[in-house]
Amino acid sequence: MAGIASVYTAVTDFFEKTLGKRGRVTSIQPVSGGFLASFETVEEEDYMKRIGKDPMIAASEVRLDDRMEILSYRRHDARSRNDLPREAQEMTQESSQLFLTT
């Protein structure tokens, strides 16, 4: 099975060459038969700047087989660049609840 560096390259190349989007891989995990990766891109940055809004960050999930072929991808979240990701919001809420209960 290929390593994390190969997954990173395959996902980054897919977004840049196929979709014309630059971004970053935010997670990679092995799954049965391949890998699952998360990728974030900045959406319509120039347009959002012109209208005075924060750029949007789109988060996508990518499935790869063990030969580094992209099997599927889907955008699962979009947020303002200044908003915390959902995972960070959940961690912040959990931390504050722990603090309040102790």
Secondary structure as the mmCIF struct_conf table of DSSP 4:
data_model
#
loop_
_struct_conf.conf_type_id
_struct_conf.id
_struct_conf.beg_label_comp_id
_struct_conf.beg_label_asym_id
_struct_conf.beg_label_seq_id
_struct_conf.end_label_comp_id
_struct_conf.end_label_asym_id
_struct_conf.end_label_seq_id
HELX_RH_AL_P HELX_RH_AL_P1 ILE A 4 ASP A 13
HELX_RH_PI_P HELX_RH_PI_P1 PHE A 14 THR A 18
BEND BEND1 LEU A 19 LEU A 19
STRN STRN1 GLY A 23 VAL A 31
TURN_TY1_P TURN_TY1_P1 SER A 32 GLY A 33
STRN STRN2 GLY A 34 GLU A 43
BEND BEND2 GLU A 44 GLU A 44
HELX_RH_AL_P HELX_RH_AL_P2 GLU A 45 ARG A 50
TURN_TY1_P TURN_TY1_P2 ILE A 51 GLY A 52
HELX_LH_PP_P HELX_LH_PP_P1 ASP A 54 PRO A 55
STRN STRN3 MET A 56 ASP A 65
TURN_TY1_P TURN_TY1_P3 ASP A 66 ARG A 67
BEND BEND3 MET A 68 MET A 68
STRN STRN4 ILE A 70 SER A 80
TURN_TY1_P TURN_TY1_P4 ARG A 81 ASN A 82
BEND BEND4 ASP A 83 ASP A 83
HELX_LH_PP_P HELX_LH_PP_P2 LEU A 84 PRO A 85
HELX_RH_AL_P HELX_RH_AL_P3 ARG A 86 THR A 101
#
